[in-house]
Amino acid sequence: ELDMIADSAIRLVREEVSREGHEVVRLDELVRDIVEELDGLGCKVVLPPLRALSVTAGPLALKRALRNLIINAATHGGGAAVELADANGAAVVRIVDEGPGIPGDLIGQVFEPFFRVDPARRKSVPGAGLGLAIAREIVERFGGALAIANRDPRGLVQTVTLPLARTDDAI
């Protein structure tokens, strides 16, 4: 039954992304908007000055994906730092936290629906464990990739890579 719920949620995201028109999105402005929104909700997020970078995506879906990732870092990692760079024709968003990270034997499961590192958190931290699965689905729909890795000595880094908008993409 839970698998059917997860499949339905992910299918809904696919349909939403498919319906939403792709357009050139200023990634730096989108990230800044998310951080300002989360700051207003009391989330601790550090944002250095960002370079102007554009990608081609559905703005609402991409905002949902990045918001999920930043909230995860702010909630489970004790705060987040968001960085934006370009490398090899791609925009790279890195969301870094100083939390406990994810046990090495569990990191391969982070994108599975309903995955929670610590089931005991379910009472204190709301969520269904679908945020990472949905974020990855959205990012991949726009030709990107999402990777999550532990940092040494502690913390987590979530890396979103998306193709930079071409100059001939419609605005």
Disulfide bonds with the S-S distance in Angstrom:
none
